[in-house]
């Protein structure tokens, strides 16, 4: 959240409100605290030790270090860890925009591995103002969430496409 104003007509959802509680933490320490809180909320991200670097309702940036726990057989970040990184970034940006009476669901993903990754990776997922407005206006829909994964050399080792849906969180109607 980083103290940034969102929009005049936008009422923060539950995730946004929870993260806003960290606004009192000094800026240099905020990403660390965000990572601890979010790793507890989504345990698998803690297993991989994803780092939640920046989070606003329009953009989420998450990193993963190239450590043994996430490496493949050639010493790079494993394909599954790349998927986790990109999926978490897209899911978090959707989660910061979906209404409190709805739940987000991953609907579709495509990953094309283009180049060998070098070192740590970062994923940046974004939503346009139109996409964010659609999520606030309806209790059901889907959105294609752009995400870019970059390694330490500035290379995009993987191209990803994620489609997220949101539906009402109450009981299903028959």
C-alpha positions in Angstrom: 0.0 0.0 0.0 2.9 2.3 0.8 0.6 5.1 1.9 -0.5 5.8 -1.7 -4.0 7.2 -2.3 -6.0 4.8 -4.3 -9.2 6.4 -5.8 -11.8 8.7 -4.4 -14.7 6.3 -5.0 -12.8 3.1 -4.0 -13.6 1.5 -0.7 -10.6 -0.7 0.3 -11.4 -4.4 0.5 -10.4 -6.7 3.4 -6.9 -7.5 2.0 -6.2 -3.9 1.3 -7.4 -2.9 4.8 -5.2 -5.6 6.4 -2.1 -4.4 4.5 -2.9 -0.8 5.4 -2.3 -1.7 9.0 1.4 -2.0 8.0 1.6 1.6 6.9 2.8 2.6 10.3 5.9 0.4 9.9 8.9 2.3 8.6 9.2 2.1 4.8 12.5 0.2 4.8 11.0 -2.6 6.9 7.5 -2.7 5.4 8.3 -5.3 2.7 9.7 -7.7 5.3 6.7 -7.3 7.5 4.4 -7.8 4.5 6.2 -10.9 3.5 5.9 -12.4 7.0 2.2 -11.6 7.2 1.4 -12.9 3.7 3.5 -16.0 4.1 1.4 -16.9 7.1 -1.8 -16.3 5.2 -0.7 -18.4 2.2 1.6 -21.0 3.7 3.1 -22.3 0.4 4.5 -18.9 -0.4 6.3 -19.2 3.0 7.8 -22.6 2.0 9.3 -21.0 -1.1 10.1 -17.8 0.8 8.6 -15.5 -1.7 9.3 -11.8 -0.9 6.4 -9.4 -1.2 8.3 -6.3 -2.5 5.6 -3.8 -3.5 1.8 -4.1 -3.2 -0.7 -1.6 -4.5 -4.2 -2.2 -5.8 -2.9 -1.6 -9.4 0.5 -3.5 -9.1 2.1 -6.3 -7.1 5.8 -7.2 -7.3 7.1 -10.4 -5.7 10.5 -11.9 -5.7 12.2 -15.2 -5.1 15.8 -15.8 -4.4 17.6 -18.6 -6.2 18.1 -20.8 -3.1 18.3 -24.6 -2.8 14.7 -24.9 -1.7 13.4 -23.6 -5.1 16.2 -24.9 -7.5 15.9 -27.3 -10.3 18.5 -29.9 -11.3 20.7 -27.3 -13.1 20.8 -24.8 -10.3 18.2 -22.3 -11.5 14.8 -21.5 -10.1 12.5 -24.5 -10.7 9.6 -24.1 -13.2 7.1 -24.8 -10.4 8.6 -22.0 -8.3 8.4 -19.7 -11.4 4.7 -20.6 -11.7 4.2 -20.0 -7.9 5.8 -16.6 -8.2 3.7 -15.5 -11.2 0.5 -17.0 -9.9 1.0 -15.3 -6.5 1.7 -11.9 -8.0 -1.4 -12.1 -10.2 -3.5 -13.6 -7.4 -2.5 -10.8 -4.9 -3.3 -8.0 -7.3 -6.7 -9.6 -8.0 -7.2 -10.2 -4.2 -6.6 -6.5 -3.6 -9.4 -5.6 -5.9 -12.1 -8.2 -5.6 -15.1 -7.2 -3.5 -15.3 -8.5 0.1 -18.5 -10.5 -0.9 -16.5 -12.4 -3.6 -13.6 -14.9 -3.8 -11.0 -15.0 -6.5 -10.3 -18.2 -8.4 -7.4 -19.0 -10.8 -9.2 -20.1 -14.0 -6.4 -20.6 -16.6 -2.7 -20.3 -16.9 -0.2 -20.6 -19.8 3.5 -20.6 -19.3 6.1 -20.7 -22.1 9.7 -21.2 -21.0 11.8 -19.1 -23.3 15.3 -18.8 -21.8 17.3 -20.2 -18.9 16.8 -18.0 -15.8 19.8 -16.5 -14.0 19.7 -15.8 -10.3 16.7 -14.4 -8.4 13.4 -13.7 -10.1 10.8 -11.0 -9.8 7.2 -11.0 -11.0 5.2 -7.9 -11.6 1.5 -8.2 -12.1 -0.7 -5.2 -13.0 -4.4 -4.4 -13.5 -5.7 -1.5 -15.5 -8.2 1.0 -14.0 -10.9 -0.6 -16.3 -10.2 -4.0 -14.9 -10.2 -2.8 -11.3 -13.5 -1.0 -11.9 -15.1 -4.1 -13.4 -14.1 -6.1 -10.3 -15.8 -3.5 -8.0 -18.9 -3.3 -10.1 -19.8 -7.0 -10.4 -20.0 -10.0 -8.1 -18.9 -12.3 -11.0 -16.5 -12.1 -13.9 -13.0 -12.8 -15.1 -9.9 -10.9 -16.0 -6.7 -11.6 -17.9 -3.9 -10.4 -15.5 -0.6 -9.3 -17.2 2.5 -10.5 -15.4 6.2 -10.1 -16.3 8.9 -12.3 -14.8 12.4 -11.0 -14.9 15.7 -12.6 -13.7 18.8 -10.9 -12.4 20.2 -10.4 -15.9 17.1 -8.6 -17.0 15.9 -11.5 -19.1 12.3 -12.7 -19.2 12.9 -16.5 -18.9 9.2 -17.3 -19.0 6.1 -15.7 -20.7 3.0 -16.1 -18.6 -0.7 -15.5 -19.0 -3.1 -15.8 -16.1 -6.9 -15.6 -16.2 -8.6 -15.1 -12.8 -12.3 -15.3 -12.1 -14.3 -14.0 -9.2 -17.6 -15.3 -7.9 -19.8 -14.6 -4.9 -18.4 -16.1 -1.7 -21.8 -17.3 -0.3 -23.3 -20.8 -0.8 -23.9 -21.9 -4.4 -27.4 -21.6 -5.7 -28.7 -24.8 -7.4 
